[in-house]
Amino acid sequence: RCSTLAAALVFAAADMQRQQLDNPKRWQRASQLILKASDIMRCAIRQHEPSGYLADVAAGCVPIFELIDRLDRQIVVPLQLEESPLWKDRTFKMHVLPTNNLESNHVRGLLKLHCDGAFQRFARERFNAS
């Protein structure tokens, strides 16, 4: 079908495939789904040209732009943990949520763990006590 909802469902399926990193073929399948969703979006835009596609999307309840934004977010972030001798010169791969939230954005943007000072002190004390 040629609608925003159909495109959103295909984008969501692509996002689900993308998050399952254990199989390289899933990346290929996700790419195919993204191309299919793009074709559906172009068709939906052509159908709505007289009234304005963006106005129709804004008036509707399908979060199409949130889905597209989510597909663009990195879900596995390589962190450098300088303070830990266990990870010296090694990369720690952290999975983060593909949504717009404080913790995931912090990790993606700064490539560091998001922990408040109280938790860091607690963890350091527990590590030193063991």
Secondary structure as GFF3:
##gff-version 3
##sequence-region A 1 130
A	DSSP	alpha_helix	4	19	.	.	.	ID=ss1
A	DSSP	alpha_helix	24	47	.	.	.	ID=ss2
A	DSSP	alpha_helix	53	59	.	.	.	ID=ss3
A	DSSP	alpha_helix	64	71	.	.	.	ID=ss4
A	DSSP	beta_strand	76	79	.	.	.	ID=ss5
A	DSSP	three_ten_helix	85	87	.	.	.	ID=ss6
A	DSSP	beta_strand	92	95	.	.	.	ID=ss7
A	DSSP	alpha_helix	102	110	.	.	.	ID=ss8
A	DSSP	alpha_helix	117	129	.	.	.	ID=ss9
###
